Amino acid sequence: MTSLLASRILLVFPLLLTPLQGASTPPQPTQSVQQRELLDKLTGHWVLRGTIGKTQTTHDIDARWVLDKEYVELHEVSREKDAAGKPQYEAIVYFVWDPKVGEYACLWLDSTGLAVFPPAGVGHAKPERDKIAFVFKDPDGGGTRNTFSYDRTKDEWSSAIDNESKGGVLTPFARLRLTRR
């Protein structure tokens, strides 16, 4: 009985090692995999430099996966200090890819003013290859657009923040570059 079982295993085993026809080309990544890979490019330690308003600034950023690699948490702290020695700006931001609706979402919490999770603090973005263009809507019909663009050759991000009026007119607010520390 044992030799019969062994001979059947020896006959089947080579079949398991033979690739199935058409299986030689690797499967293409799904959109969800591509979008999560783009978020993964955001993780790490960064220095943000550029202009916010009309003021030059430098911030330190640490971004990491949290909650079982479902969200990227970004912690941003300005190097500039206020009169009390505290950072002039600090933010904690959460990014997520939602495959059910096919878009990114972002929750932005910062030190510019206390609010109880206002809708203006939640942005949404449709997927693009190396760009995440978040739209944050204000209750009055205006809003903010924050477009993160990834440069694969330099392994850098840029961020263009524009304020949007009720009529849809965009006004530049910030132009920033994130480089690895």
Z-matrix of the N, CA and C atoms (Angstrom, degrees):
N
C 1 1.442
C 2 1.525 1 109.53
N 3 1.314 2 117.99 1 -41.87
C 4 1.454 3 121.47 2 -178.59
C 5 1.517 4 110.51 3 -65.09
N 6 1.340 5 119.06 4 -40.70
C 7 1.465 6 120.78 5 -179.20
C 8 1.532 7 110.85 6 -68.27
N 9 1.344 8 118.76 7 -32.32
C 10 1.462 9 121.96 8 177.55
C 11 1.533 10 109.51 9 -66.53
N 12 1.311 11 116.91 10 -43.19
C 13 1.453 12 121.57 11 178.66
C 14 1.534 13 109.93 12 -64.76
N 15 1.320 14 116.95 13 -43.57
C 16 1.461 15 121.04 14 179.72
C 17 1.521 16 110.72 15 -62.93
N 18 1.324 17 118.42 16 -40.16
C 19 1.464 18 119.90 17 -179.76
C 20 1.524 19 111.25 18 -67.90
N 21 1.344 20 117.91 19 -34.70
C 22 1.464 21 120.73 20 176.59
C 23 1.529 22 110.76 21 -66.85
N 24 1.320 23 116.33 22 -40.57
C 25 1.464 24 120.25 23 177.84
C 26 1.527 25 110.10 24 -63.47
N 27 1.344 26 117.05 25 -42.06
C 28 1.455 27 120.14 26 179.57
C 29 1.530 28 111.36 27 -64.68
N 30 1.324 29 117.74 28 -31.82
C 31 1.469 30 120.39 29 178.06
C 32 1.528 31 111.54 30 -74.09
N 33 1.309 32 117.29 31 -36.72
C 34 1.463 33 121.61 32 -176.80
C 35 1.520 34 111.57 33 -81.56
N 36 1.318 35 117.12 34 -34.75
C 37 1.461 36 120.63 35 -174.50
C 38 1.536 37 113.14 36 -55.87
N 39 1.347 38 120.49 37 -46.58
C 40 1.466 39 119.21 38 178.21
C 41 1.536 40 112.30 39 -60.60
N 42 1.321 41 117.60 40 -32.19
C 43 1.457 42 120.19 41 178.53
C 44 1.529 43 110.89 42 -64.91
N 45 1.319 44 116.37 43 -34.27
C 46 1.457 45 120.22 44 178.96
C 47 1.525 46 111.59 45 -69.09
N 48 1.321 47 117.09 46 -29.64
C 49 1.457 48 120.96 47 -179.31
C 50 1.523 49 112.50 48 -83.46
N 51 1.334 50 118.11 49 -19.43
C 52 1.464 51 122.12 50 -179.09
C 53 1.517 52 109.48 51 -77.91
N 54 1.340 53 118.39 52 125.21
C 55 1.460 54 119.11 53 179.38
C 56 1.520 55 111.01 54 -65.40
N 57 1.307 56 114.60 55 143.74
C 58 1.460 57 119.27 56 176.87
C 59 1.516 58 108.63 57 -70.09
N 60 1.334 59 116.34 58 150.70
C 61 1.449 60 119.92 59 179.75
C 62 1.524 61 109.59 60 -62.19
N 63 1.331 62 117.85 61 134.32
C 64 1.457 63 121.96 62 -179.40
C 65 1.519 64 113.12 63 84.40
N 66 1.328 65 118.18 64 -4.32
C 67 1.462 66 120.57 65 -177.70
C 68 1.524 67 111.65 66 -91.21
N 69 1.344 68 117.67 67 4.67
C 70 1.455 69 119.38 68 -177.09
C 71 1.527 70 112.37 69 -74.82
N 72 1.339 71 118.46 70 -23.89
C 73 1.463 72 119.59 71 177.55
C 74 1.516 73 108.84 72 -91.33
N 75 1.328 74 116.03 73 130.68
C 76 1.464 75 118.34 74 -178.73
C 77 1.528 76 110.23 75 -67.00
N 78 1.316 77 116.39 76 147.69
C 79 1.457 78 119.33 77 179.20
C 80 1.522 79 110.69 78 -66.08
N 81 1.318 80 117.29 79 146.37
C 82 1.456 81 122.23 80 176.79
C 83 1.526 82 108.67 81 -75.79
N 84 1.334 83 116.67 82 142.49
C 85 1.469 84 118.08 83 179.82
C 86 1.523 85 110.74 84 -66.12
N 87 1.300 86 115.23 85 144.31
C 88 1.457 87 119.75 86 177.80
C 89 1.514 88 108.95 87 -73.07
N 90 1.326 89 115.78 88 165.66
C 91 1.460 90 119.79 89 179.00
C 92 1.525 91 110.21 90 -58.56
N 93 1.326 92 117.37 91 -39.98
C 94 1.469 93 120.00 92 -179.71
C 95 1.521 94 111.21 93 -60.97
N 96 1.327 95 117.03 94 -40.67
C 97 1.463 96 120.73 95 179.43
C 98 1.531 97 109.34 96 -65.63
N 99 1.335 98 117.42 97 -44.44
C 100 1.461 99 120.70 98 179.49
C 101 1.523 100 111.38 99 -61.36
N 102 1.316 101 117.13 100 -42.27
C 103 1.461 102 120.25 101 -177.43
C 104 1.518 103 111.14 102 -69.95
N 105 1.323 104 117.91 103 -37.72
C 106 1.464 105 120.74 104 176.67
C 107 1.535 106 110.18 105 -68.21
N 108 1.352 107 117.07 106 -35.69
C 109 1.462 108 119.83 107 177.08
C 110 1.529 109 110.59 108 -63.58
N 111 1.334 110 117.42 109 -36.84
C 112 1.460 111 120.30 110 177.67
C 113 1.528 112 110.15 111 -65.51
N 114 1.327 113 117.41 112 -42.08
C 115 1.471 114 119.89 113 175.45
C 116 1.526 115 110.57 114 -61.03
N 117 1.320 116 116.80 115 -37.18
C 118 1.461 117 120.70 116 -179.74
C 119 1.529 118 110.73 117 -61.88
N 120 1.326 119 117.35 118 -32.40
C 121 1.471 120 121.74 119 177.95
C 122 1.532 121 111.38 120 -65.68
N 123 1.325 122 116.56 121 -19.31
C 124 1.466 123 121.11 122 179.77
C 125 1.530 124 112.13 123 -82.35
N 126 1.320 125 117.65 124 -18.07
C 127 1.466 126 120.06 125 -177.67
C 128 1.522 127 110.48 126 -73.38
N 129 1.319 128 115.21 127 149.35
C 130 1.459 129 121.05 128 178.36
C 131 1.510 130 111.21 129 130.12
N 132 1.322 131 114.68 130 -165.60
C 133 1.464 132 122.35 131 -177.74
C 134 1.531 133 107.56 132 -111.19
N 135 1.327 134 115.95 133 126.47
C 136 1.458 135 121.92 134 -172.43
C 137 1.518 136 111.49 135 -129.77
N 138 1.330 137 115.47 136 156.80
C 139 1.457 138 122.74 137 166.46
C 140 1.518 139 105.74 138 -115.66
N 141 1.326 140 116.00 139 124.95
C 142 1.452 141 123.00 140 178.07
C 143 1.527 142 107.14 141 -99.56
N 144 1.331 143 115.79 142 126.72
C 145 1.471 144 120.68 143 177.74
C 146 1.514 145 108.62 144 -133.04
N 147 1.334 146 115.36 145 144.29
C 148 1.447 147 118.61 146 176.58
C 149 1.507 148 111.30 147 155.14
N 150 1.322 149 114.06 148 -156.39
C 151 1.453 150 121.02 149 -175.10
C 152 1.522 151 109.90 150 -117.04
N 153 1.334 152 115.82 151 129.68
C 154 1.469 153 122.82 152 172.50
C 155 1.528 154 105.12 153 -120.90
N 156 1.331 155 115.86 154 124.81
C 157 1.457 156 118.51 155 -169.46
C 158 1.515 157 105.52 156 67.39
N 159 1.281 158 116.69 157 -121.12
C 160 1.470 159 119.76 158 174.56
C 161 1.523 160 110.17 159 -122.59
N 162 1.340 161 115.69 160 22.09
C 163 1.455 162 121.23 161 -174.88
C 164 1.526 163 110.79 162 -112.65
N 165 1.338 164 116.13 163 131.03
C 166 1.462 165 120.98 164 174.14
C 167 1.520 166 108.63 165 -69.00
N 168 1.322 167 116.53 166 142.01
C 169 1.458 168 120.17 167 -178.02
C 170 1.518 169 110.72 168 -147.71
N 171 1.327 170 115.10 169 159.69
C 172 1.460 171 122.88 170 174.04
C 173 1.524 172 107.35 171 -137.17
N 174 1.323 173 116.10 172 130.11
C 175 1.464 174 121.86 173 178.96
C 176 1.525 175 108.91 174 -129.05
N 177 1.317 176 115.92 175 153.85
C 178 1.463 177 122.40 176 171.29
C 179 1.517 178 107.90 177 -102.80
N 180 1.332 179 115.07 178 138.06
C 181 1.463 180 120.75 179 -178.27
C 182 1.522 181 109.29 180 -130.07
N 183 1.315 182 114.94 181 134.13
C 184 1.465 183 122.35 182 171.30
C 185 1.516 184 106.86 183 -122.69
N 186 1.322 185 116.22 184 124.63
C 187 1.467 186 121.13 185 -179.04
C 188 1.522 187 108.94 186 -127.11
N 189 1.342 188 115.15 187 135.63
C 190 1.467 189 120.03 188 -176.85
C 191 1.528 190 109.82 189 -150.75
N 192 1.328 191 114.91 190 156.82
C 193 1.466 192 120.49 191 173.18
C 194 1.520 193 108.75 192 -73.06
N 195 1.330 194 117.15 193 140.35
C 196 1.462 195 122.42 194 176.01
C 197 1.525 196 109.05 195 -136.86
N 198 1.329 197 114.55 196 167.87
C 199 1.475 198 122.57 197 177.14
C 200 1.522 199 112.12 198 51.78
N 201 1.324 200 114.13 199 61.68
C 202 1.464 201 122.75 200 176.79
C 203 1.532 202 112.07 201 61.01
N 204 1.343 203 116.03 202 38.84
C 205 1.466 204 123.51 203 178.89
C 206 1.525 205 112.76 204 57.60
N 207 1.325 206 115.72 205 38.61
C 208 1.466 207 120.00 206 175.43
C 209 1.523 208 111.16 207 -98.62
N 210 1.332 209 117.26 208 -31.32
C 211 1.460 210 122.65 209 -176.43
C 212 1.524 211 109.80 210 -125.84
N 213 1.318 212 115.82 211 148.43
C 214 1.462 213 120.16 212 167.31
C 215 1.517 214 106.42 213 -100.86
N 216 1.329 215 115.01 214 125.22
C 217 1.458 216 121.90 215 177.34
C 218 1.524 217 107.88 216 -102.19
N 219 1.319 218 115.67 217 125.21
C 220 1.455 219 121.80 218 179.73
C 221 1.530 220 107.75 219 -114.20
N 222 1.315 221 116.38 220 126.25
C 223 1.470 222 121.80 221 177.32
C 224 1.524 223 106.96 222 -113.82
N 225 1.326 224 115.73 223 118.70
C 226 1.456 225 122.69 224 -175.65
C 227 1.529 226 109.63 225 -117.53
N 228 1.348 227 116.26 226 130.99
C 229 1.464 228 121.55 227 -179.13
C 230 1.529 229 108.38 228 -136.50
N 231 1.338 230 115.85 229 126.95
C 232 1.466 231 119.25 230 178.32
C 233 1.522 232 110.33 231 -73.27
N 234 1.299 233 115.67 232 147.64
C 235 1.468 234 120.41 233 174.43
C 236 1.522 235 110.32 234 -78.51
N 237 1.330 236 116.99 235 -24.62
C 238 1.452 237 120.98 236 178.02
C 239 1.527 238 108.78 237 -70.95
N 240 1.325 239 115.49 238 140.72
C 241 1.470 240 120.76 239 -176.95
C 242 1.530 241 110.53 240 -114.25
N 243 1.345 242 114.77 241 155.26
C 244 1.466 243 119.68 242 174.42
C 245 1.537 244 108.86 243 -88.32
N 246 1.321 245 116.87 244 -175.02
C 247 1.475 246 121.60 245 -177.45
C 248 1.524 247 112.58 246 -61.19
N 249 1.335 248 116.83 247 -28.15
C 250 1.471 249 120.92 248 -179.74
C 251 1.529 250 112.17 249 -87.51
N 252 1.338 251 117.06 250 1.15
C 253 1.461 252 119.99 251 179.56
C 254 1.519 253 114.31 252 86.60
N 255 1.327 254 117.25 253 5.20
C 256 1.471 255 121.32 254 178.08
C 257 1.523 256 109.47 255 -88.59
N 258 1.319 257 117.14 256 155.94
C 259 1.466 258 118.96 257 176.34
C 260 1.535 259 110.63 258 -57.85
N 261 1.328 260 116.07 259 139.06
C 262 1.463 261 119.67 260 177.27
C 263 1.525 262 111.50 261 -65.21
N 264 1.327 263 116.10 262 -27.37
C 265 1.462 264 120.16 263 -179.02
C 266 1.513 265 109.17 264 -144.31
N 267 1.324 266 114.46 265 141.28
C 268 1.461 267 120.92 266 174.47
C 269 1.521 268 107.78 267 -149.49
N 270 1.329 269 115.81 268 141.11
C 271 1.462 270 120.40 269 179.48
C 272 1.518 271 110.09 270 -144.19
N 273 1.312 272 114.11 271 149.88
C 274 1.460 273 122.23 272 167.76
C 275 1.516 274 105.00 273 -123.25
N 276 1.330 275 115.12 274 126.04
C 277 1.458 276 121.59 275 -173.44
C 278 1.523 277 108.00 276 -128.01
N 279 1.324 278 115.72 277 139.05
C 280 1.460 279 120.95 278 176.42
C 281 1.516 280 109.23 279 -117.77
N 282 1.347 281 115.67 280 131.41
C 283 1.452 282 122.82 281 176.97
C 284 1.522 283 108.49 282 -116.29
N 285 1.318 284 116.43 283 143.65
C 286 1.461 285 120.92 284 177.93
C 287 1.524 286 109.12 285 -148.28
N 288 1.314 287 116.32 286 147.61
C 289 1.456 288 122.62 287 170.90
C 290 1.514 289 106.86 288 -101.71
N 291 1.322 290 117.69 289 124.00
C 292 1.463 291 122.19 290 179.55
C 293 1.523 292 109.07 291 -107.23
N 294 1.331 293 117.60 292 100.79
C 295 1.468 294 119.69 293 -177.39
C 296 1.532 295 112.98 294 -67.30
N 297 1.320 296 117.79 295 -22.78
C 298 1.470 297 120.22 296 -179.32
C 299 1.526 298 111.67 297 -65.14
N 300 1.340 299 116.57 298 -39.43
C 301 1.466 300 119.80 299 -179.96
C 302 1.529 301 111.52 300 -105.41
N 303 1.326 302 117.93 301 -5.13
C 304 1.454 303 121.80 302 176.53
C 305 1.516 304 113.77 303 68.16
N 306 1.340 305 116.59 304 41.26
C 307 1.458 306 119.66 305 177.87
C 308 1.516 307 110.66 306 -152.94
N 309 1.335 308 113.26 307 163.53
C 310 1.458 309 120.42 308 172.70
C 311 1.521 310 108.48 309 -85.36
N 312 1.326 311 115.45 310 156.26
C 313 1.462 312 121.38 311 169.83
C 314 1.522 313 106.37 312 -134.63
N 315 1.333 314 113.99 313 154.89
C 316 1.456 315 120.68 314 -175.97
C 317 1.519 316 108.39 315 -143.39
N 318 1.321 317 116.36 316 132.56
C 319 1.465 318 122.25 317 173.22
C 320 1.523 319 106.76 318 -112.81
N 321 1.352 320 116.41 319 119.10
C 322 1.459 321 122.01 320 -174.73
C 323 1.520 322 109.10 321 -113.14
N 324 1.318 323 115.87 322 116.24
C 325 1.463 324 122.53 323 177.69
C 326 1.516 325 107.29 324 -118.51
N 327 1.353 326 117.08 325 126.90
C 328 1.462 327 117.87 326 -179.23
C 329 1.517 328 112.24 327 -144.66
N 330 1.322 329 114.27 328 176.67
C 331 1.456 330 121.29 329 -173.35
C 332 1.523 331 113.55 330 -88.63
N 333 1.329 332 118.23 331 10.64
C 334 1.466 333 119.65 332 -178.60
C 335 1.519 334 112.38 333 -79.10
N 336 1.302 335 118.36 334 -11.95
C 337 1.461 336 120.72 335 177.59
C 338 1.508 337 110.27 336 169.16
N 339 1.312 338 115.27 337 138.72
C 340 1.451 339 120.59 338 179.37
C 341 1.520 340 109.71 339 -74.05
N 342 1.299 341 116.50 340 133.83
C 343 1.463 342 122.41 341 174.83
C 344 1.521 343 107.35 342 -149.52
N 345 1.289 344 115.79 343 152.39
C 346 1.459 345 120.84 344 -177.18
C 347 1.528 346 108.70 345 -92.85
N 348 1.332 347 115.79 346 75.00
C 349 1.462 348 123.79 347 179.83
C 350 1.530 349 112.10 348 46.22
N 351 1.321 350 117.71 349 62.15
C 352 1.463 351 119.91 350 -178.78
C 353 1.526 352 110.88 351 -69.84
N 354 1.329 353 117.65 352 155.24
C 355 1.465 354 119.73 353 177.33
C 356 1.526 355 112.17 354 -57.23
N 357 1.329 356 117.70 355 -29.94
C 358 1.462 357 120.84 356 179.27
C 359 1.525 358 112.00 357 -65.59
N 360 1.329 359 118.56 358 -13.83
C 361 1.461 360 122.41 359 178.13
C 362 1.512 361 113.66 360 -90.88
N 363 1.340 362 117.03 361 0.05
C 364 1.464 363 121.35 362 179.48
C 365 1.525 364 108.49 363 -117.49
N 366 1.323 365 115.40 364 122.85
C 367 1.456 366 120.77 365 179.29
C 368 1.503 367 111.49 366 -114.61
N 369 1.323 368 115.46 367 158.48
C 370 1.465 369 122.15 368 179.03
C 371 1.523 370 108.85 369 -132.09
N 372 1.339 371 116.31 370 148.22
C 373 1.458 372 121.25 371 -179.03
C 374 1.519 373 110.19 372 -145.55
N 375 1.313 374 115.98 373 134.81
C 376 1.461 375 121.85 374 173.32
C 377 1.526 376 108.10 375 -79.81
N 378 1.329 377 117.55 376 150.51
C 379 1.466 378 119.62 377 -176.50
C 380 1.531 379 112.68 378 -71.25
N 381 1.311 380 114.29 379 139.97
C 382 1.460 381 123.83 380 170.34
C 383 1.515 382 106.18 381 -137.31
N 384 1.328 383 117.57 382 163.34
C 385 1.470 384 120.60 383 -172.56
C 386 1.525 385 112.49 384 -52.74
N 387 1.300 386 119.63 385 -65.07
C 388 1.462 387 122.23 386 -176.89
C 389 1.517 388 111.28 387 -124.69
N 390 1.312 389 115.53 388 33.98
C 391 1.456 390 120.45 389 -176.12
C 392 1.521 391 109.30 390 -141.56
N 393 1.324 392 115.17 391 141.03
C 394 1.463 393 121.87 392 174.08
C 395 1.526 394 105.68 393 -128.95
N 396 1.323 395 116.78 394 105.11
C 397 1.467 396 122.29 395 -175.07
C 398 1.527 397 109.35 396 -104.55
N 399 1.334 398 115.57 397 92.90
C 400 1.463 399 120.72 398 -177.84
C 401 1.524 400 110.66 399 -78.70
N 402 1.320 401 115.07 400 138.68
C 403 1.463 402 122.42 401 173.92
C 404 1.519 403 106.97 402 -115.53
N 405 1.330 404 115.18 403 122.73
C 406 1.463 405 122.89 404 177.48
C 407 1.526 406 106.38 405 -111.63
N 408 1.320 407 118.04 406 120.64
C 409 1.464 408 122.05 407 -176.64
C 410 1.523 409 111.04 408 -100.07
N 411 1.331 410 115.82 409 135.39
C 412 1.463 411 122.47 410 173.24
C 413 1.530 412 108.97 411 -88.75
N 414 1.332 413 117.48 412 153.83
C 415 1.465 414 119.97 413 177.93
C 416 1.535 415 113.19 414 -59.72
N 417 1.340 416 117.43 415 -25.73
C 418 1.470 417 120.57 416 -178.10
C 419 1.533 418 113.34 417 -82.59
N 420 1.332 419 117.69 418 -0.22
C 421 1.463 420 120.72 419 177.47
C 422 1.512 421 114.26 420 103.06
N 423 1.317 422 117.67 421 -12.06
C 424 1.455 423 120.64 422 175.33
C 425 1.512 424 109.97 423 -88.16
N 426 1.308 425 116.40 424 -155.62
C 427 1.457 426 118.48 425 177.41
C 428 1.507 427 112.77 426 163.08
N 429 1.315 428 114.81 427 -163.09
C 430 1.455 429 123.30 428 -179.30
C 431 1.515 430 108.88 429 -136.86
N 432 1.308 431 115.66 430 142.57
C 433 1.468 432 121.72 431 172.81
C 434 1.524 433 107.57 432 -116.89
N 435 1.325 434 115.75 433 126.38
C 436 1.457 435 121.34 434 177.55
C 437 1.517 436 106.86 435 -122.65
N 438 1.323 437 115.84 436 108.32
C 439 1.459 438 121.58 437 -176.55
C 440 1.515 439 109.72 438 -104.57
N 441 1.333 440 115.56 439 113.36
C 442 1.457 441 122.79 440 174.53
C 443 1.520 442 107.50 441 -93.17
N 444 1.330 443 117.00 442 128.14
C 445 1.471 444 121.89 443 178.86
C 446 1.516 445 108.72 444 -124.88
N 447 1.337 446 115.98 445 131.20
C 448 1.462 447 121.22 446 -178.32
C 449 1.523 448 109.85 447 -101.52
N 450 1.320 449 116.68 448 130.47
C 451 1.467 450 123.75 449 176.04
C 452 1.523 451 107.06 450 -102.88
N 453 1.330 452 116.53 451 104.94
C 454 1.467 453 121.34 452 -176.30
C 455 1.526 454 112.59 453 -65.39
N 456 1.329 455 118.08 454 -34.69
C 457 1.463 456 119.24 455 -177.69
C 458 1.521 457 111.88 456 -69.75
N 459 1.319 458 117.90 457 -34.50
C 460 1.467 459 121.73 458 -179.52
C 461 1.522 460 112.80 459 -97.91
N 462 1.339 461 118.03 460 -10.59
C 463 1.464 462 122.88 461 -173.75
C 464 1.528 463 109.34 462 53.52
N 465 1.343 464 114.86 463 51.83
C 466 1.461 465 122.02 464 179.15
C 467 1.528 466 109.33 465 -132.39
N 468 1.315 467 114.41 466 159.64
C 469 1.458 468 122.01 467 173.68
C 470 1.522 469 109.14 468 -117.36
N 471 1.317 470 115.89 469 150.70
C 472 1.455 471 120.55 470 167.95
C 473 1.525 472 106.57 471 -123.89
N 474 1.322 473 114.98 472 156.37
C 475 1.459 474 120.78 473 178.55
C 476 1.523 475 107.72 474 -135.29
N 477 1.323 476 115.78 475 124.06
C 478 1.464 477 121.72 476 175.41
C 479 1.523 478 106.83 477 -113.78
N 480 1.324 479 116.28 478 118.80
C 481 1.467 480 121.15 479 -179.26
C 482 1.525 481 107.85 480 -110.98
N 483 1.323 482 115.40 481 125.00
C 484 1.457 483 122.24 482 179.76
C 485 1.518 484 109.55 483 -126.32
N 486 1.327 485 115.93 484 136.05
C 487 1.461 486 120.77 485 173.13
C 488 1.523 487 107.72 486 -84.66
N 489 1.327 488 115.80 487 141.81
C 490 1.465 489 121.34 488 -178.76
C 491 1.526 490 109.24 489 -117.45
N 492 1.332 491 116.06 490 127.27
C 493 1.464 492 120.42 491 177.67
C 494 1.530 493 109.45 492 -78.71
N 495 1.332 494 116.04 493 171.54
C 496 1.473 495 120.67 494 177.28
C 497 1.526 496 111.48 495 -56.00
N 498 1.315 497 116.26 496 -34.42
C 499 1.464 498 121.01 497 -179.16
C 500 1.518 499 114.08 498 -81.48
N 501 1.329 500 117.84 499 0.27
C 502 1.462 501 120.99 500 177.73
C 503 1.518 502 114.49 501 90.80
N 504 1.326 503 118.14 502 5.90
C 505 1.459 504 121.04 503 178.97
C 506 1.529 505 109.08 504 -77.51
N 507 1.339 506 115.59 505 129.24
C 508 1.463 507 121.26 506 179.97
C 509 1.523 508 110.57 507 -96.10
N 510 1.339 509 115.64 508 134.98
C 511 1.458 510 122.76 509 176.80
C 512 1.520 511 107.71 510 -122.14
N 513 1.348 512 117.97 511 122.79
C 514 1.467 513 119.39 512 179.54
C 515 1.529 514 111.52 513 -58.58
N 516 1.341 515 115.67 514 135.94
C 517 1.456 516 121.80 515 178.25
C 518 1.528 517 111.53 516 -118.75
N 519 1.336 518 116.96 517 -42.57
C 520 1.468 519 120.02 518 -177.54
C 521 1.524 520 110.16 519 -146.23
N 522 1.321 521 114.96 520 144.65
C 523 1.458 522 122.72 521 172.92
C 524 1.521 523 105.85 522 -132.70
N 525 1.338 524 115.42 523 115.94
C 526 1.468 525 120.87 524 -169.62
C 527 1.526 526 111.26 525 -133.06
N 528 1.317 527 116.03 526 152.27
C 529 1.461 528 122.20 527 175.48
C 530 1.520 529 108.36 528 -128.65
N 531 1.337 530 115.89 529 134.70
C 532 1.468 531 121.93 530 177.52
C 533 1.512 532 108.82 531 -110.42
N 534 1.354 533 116.13 532 120.67
C 535 1.450 534 121.76 533 176.88
C 536 1.527 535 107.89 534 -119.61
N 537 1.309 536 115.18 535 150.77
C 538 1.476 537 119.81 536 -178.09
C 539 1.520 538 111.03 537 -69.00
N 540 1.346 539 114.73 538 141.63
C 541 1.479 540 121.02 539 174.16
C 542 1.487 541 109.12 540 -84.58
